[in-house]
Amino acid sequence: MFTESFKQAWHLRYGYEPEFDFPELGRFLGHRSVRKYADQPLTDELMSALVAAAQSAATSSNLQLWSVVTLQDKDRLATAAELCGNQEQVKSCGAFFCFIADHRRIKTAAETHGESVEGLEFAEFGIMAIIDAALAAERLVCAAEALGLGICYIGGLRNDPEAIKEFLNLPDGTLGCFGVTVGWPAEPMTAEIKPRLSQQSIWFKETYNSEPTFSEYDERMRAFYEGQKMKGEVTWSMRSARRLGLKHLGGRRILREWLQNQGLFRQ
Ligand SMILES: Cc1cc2nc3c(=O)[nH]c(=O)nc-3n(C[C@H](O)[C@H](O)[C@H](O)COP(=O)(O)O)c2cc1C
């Protein structure tokens, strides 16, 4: 589905063509979020293959501190879309994968063997579970894109953690981290590769360089936003800065307290 070569995708990411080529990596550089899908659910076999890809991700100490809940029922997708902030792509995707940071299984395993579970309350274990969920999700995403499917991550799954807990029947010791909509892109596929910060901005050799640089990227993003006819402030730094205000946090303001009630990040 994503047809750009490595060099073409690089050009769209960074605004110039590289002198080298790694043709096999074209598909990895070609990612873009797809938010419009054909009305075609994913088959069970396909979902199973994608879950196998997700489970093939590395995982801290092989603890596998994550789970996934998939939704395909139209009514439940509509409810999920609403809970995630009225996001249309959740309603219309072929399957919605909700990634869960999950201490539940390991806690039961420890209790079965009469071992202490104190460690699970520490931030370290909360971070581990979230990293595991993210790595699994991204491997699922790479697999889906290799098959020509489109995806979109949905952080809106954290908009109302308590409602999502009830909706997905999540037990204590878990967090719905984010969702991933997956589906066959609607034709014609209009999603575009989005430019990224230059490598000099994010890649430091040997030690961190704490002088942030982004003005060159602001210019490239201005052109990208204008091409997309996006209204409002069109530099990346301004758009990003505005995301930091409290009004954008919405229901996610309560996450720390909510996580602690769930038994995560208590210490
Ligand atoms: C954890 C995470 C949460 C996201 N949540 C949403 C979301 O709720 N809705 C949405 O439309 N896009 C969401 N995105 C997609 C980002 O907006 C998108 O990846 C970013 O703008 C870069 O664009 P690209 O994916 O097309 O390269 C999310 C991405 C990530 C990684």
The ligand as an SDF file (V2000), in Angstrom:
LIG
                    3D

 31 33  0  0  0  0  0  0  0  0999 V2000
    0.6850    6.7960   21.6320 C   0  0  0  0  0  0  0  0  0  0  0  0
    0.0380    7.5490   20.4760 C   0  0  0  0  0  0  0  0  0  0  0  0
   -1.2360    8.0460   20.6240 C   0  0  0  0  0  0  0  0  0  0  0  0
   -1.8890    8.6520   19.5410 C   0  0  0  0  0  0  0  0  0  0  0  0
   -3.1800    9.0510   19.6850 N   0  0  0  0  0  0  0  0  0  0  0  0
   -3.8520    9.5120   18.6100 C   0  0  0  0  0  0  0  0  0  0  0  0
   -5.2520    9.7680   18.7000 C   0  0  0  0  0  0  0  0  0  0  0  0
   -5.8870    9.6120   19.7600 O   0  0  0  0  0  0  0  0  0  0  0  0
   -5.8820   10.1890   17.5740 N   0  0  0  0  0  0  0  0  0  0  0  0
   -5.2440   10.3570   16.3820 C   0  0  0  0  0  0  0  0  0  0  0  0
   -5.8940   10.7250   15.4000 O   0  0  0  0  0  0  0  0  0  0  0  0
   -3.9070   10.1190   16.2740 N   0  0  0  0  0  0  0  0  0  0  0  0
   -3.2130    9.6880   17.3460 C   0  0  0  0  0  0  0  0  0  0  0  0
   -1.8700    9.3790   17.2460 N   0  0  0  0  0  0  0  0  0  0  0  0
   -1.2010    9.5400   15.9410 C   0  0  0  0  0  0  0  0  0  0  0  0
   -0.2440   10.7130   15.9250 C   0  0  0  0  0  0  0  0  0  0  0  0
   -0.9590   11.9080   15.8790 O   0  0  0  0  0  0  0  0  0  0  0  0
    0.6610   10.5510   14.7080 C   0  0  0  0  0  0  0  0  0  0  0  0
    1.4090    9.3690   14.8330 O   0  0  0  0  0  0  0  0  0  0  0  0
    1.6220   11.7450   14.5660 C   0  0  0  0  0  0  0  0  0  0  0  0
    0.9270   12.9300   14.2790 O   0  0  0  0  0  0  0  0  0  0  0  0
    2.6200   11.5040   13.4250 C   0  0  0  0  0  0  0  0  0  0  0  0
    1.9080   11.2780   12.2080 O   0  0  0  0  0  0  0  0  0  0  0  0
    2.1170    9.9360   11.3860 P   0  0  0  0  0  0  0  0  0  0  0  0
    1.7490    8.7710   12.2700 O   0  0  0  0  0  0  0  0  0  0  0  0
    1.1730   10.0540   10.2190 O   0  0  0  0  0  0  0  0  0  0  0  0
    3.5330    9.8830   10.9720 O   0  0  0  0  0  0  0  0  0  0  0  0
   -1.2050    8.8210   18.3090 C   0  0  0  0  0  0  0  0  0  0  0  0
    0.1070    8.3450   18.1910 C   0  0  0  0  0  0  0  0  0  0  0  0
    0.7160    7.7110   19.2530 C   0  0  0  0  0  0  0  0  0  0  0  0
    2.1170    7.1590   19.0850 C   0  0  0  0  0  0  0  0  0  0  0  0
  1  2  1  0
  2  3  1  0
  2 30  2  0
  3  4  2  0
  4  5  1  0
  4 28  1  0
  5  6  2  0
  6  7  1  0
  6 13  1  0
  7  8  2  0
  7  9  1  0
  9 10  1  0
 10 11  2  0
 10 12  1  0
 12 13  2  0
 13 14  1  0
 14 15  1  0
 14 28  1  0
 15 16  1  0
 16 17  1  0
 16 18  1  0
 18 19  1  0
 18 20  1  0
 20 21  1  0
 20 22  1  0
 22 23  1  0
 23 24  1  0
 24 25  2  0
 24 26  1  0
 24 27  1  0
 28 29  2  0
 29 30  1  0
 30 31  1  0
M  END
$$$$
